[in-house]
């Protein structure tokens, strides 16, 4: 009987051997924790569909951010829930808005933690869309000035990176011009370049209180069937001045992450969204899979596909296992 000459199993036999030849590695510093900030003090409102995730006041947000920093997490991504909403989302650029106050607190107490701010109007508008409406449709060009104002407001508060997620055409260029005109040429832009109109955002709508009152976002977010279009969107945003780009969601779009990685040399982020997080938790709670292993396998897949930065609600738990 002929025995195989090549035996790949030799290097899989023990954990030390597997660790030695492992191709894909994740470091806590590559993880970013999303946080949802609102007004008040001592506020912590759990999100039913996202175990362990809550809307918090700034003081409580600092507790979560400190835990993240202690575990070596690289940064946080801030979303704001305002006290009042209107048709144009004016609280998005208010100096005393939840994100602005959170940024100042973070840079005061945790100066080495990278602070990224989500730049979009959907949490701030009374209709829930990512821009201003005209005849029931989102007016792309009228929205550009407003998201630019929001980005400048975040940068003035001290944000390390601004991250536009609205998917308006031309918004990166508008934000770059506004930042430069305000003396913020050093502020980088992480563009949600390939953001899909995904069902996996479901739990986030509760967390950010941003469900559209009518219609949906398929008129400006990308069709899940398209991959070549993602490369086009990325190229446009880089031409407009984006310093880094993002694919969102992550898990269902590993092929898109890989394509963008091959096509670009800039830092690439991927957002493991609320639905991905909730599915793993739900299956683990029912005993259908090992939650910790599923968490790490999902993050490894995103990293293996080519993401340099992973935005995930698992950031603290994953970082604790990695250290």
HELIX and SHEET records of a PDB file:
HELIX    1   1 UNK A    8  UNK A   12  5                                   5    
HELIX    2   2 UNK A   15  UNK A   20  1                                   6    
HELIX    3   3 UNK A   28  UNK A   30  5                                   3    
HELIX    4   4 UNK A   58  UNK A   70  1                                  13    
HELIX    5   5 UNK A   90  UNK A   93  5                                   4    
HELIX    6   6 UNK A   98  UNK A  109  1                                  12    
HELIX    7   7 UNK A  140  UNK A  157  1                                  18    
HELIX    8   8 UNK A  171  UNK A  181  1                                  11    
HELIX    9   9 UNK A  199  UNK A  201  5                                   3    
HELIX   10  10 UNK A  202  UNK A  208  1                                   7    
HELIX   11  11 UNK A  228  UNK A  239  1                                  12    
HELIX   12  12 UNK A  251  UNK A  253  5                                   3    
HELIX   13  13 UNK A  254  UNK A  263  1                                  10    
HELIX   14  14 UNK A  274  UNK A  285  1                                  12    
HELIX   15  15 UNK A  291  UNK A  305  1                                  15    
HELIX   16  16 UNK A  315  UNK A  322  1                                   8    
SHEET    1   A10 UNK A  44  UNK A  46  0                                        
SHEET    2   A10 UNK A  54  UNK A  56 -1                                        
SHEET    3   A10 UNK A  31  UNK A  38  1                                        
SHEET    4   A10 UNK A  75  UNK A  81  1                                        
SHEET    5   A10 UNK A 114  UNK A 119  1                                        
SHEET    6   A10 UNK A 161  UNK A 164  1                                        
SHEET    7   A10 UNK A 188  UNK A 195  1                                        
SHEET    8   A10 UNK A 244  UNK A 248  1                                        
SHEET    9   A10 UNK A 267  UNK A 272  1                                        
SHEET   10   A10 UNK A 309  UNK A 312  1                                        
SHEET    1   B 2 UNK A 133  UNK A 134  0                                        
SHEET    2   B 2 UNK A 137  UNK A 138 -1                                        
END                                                                             
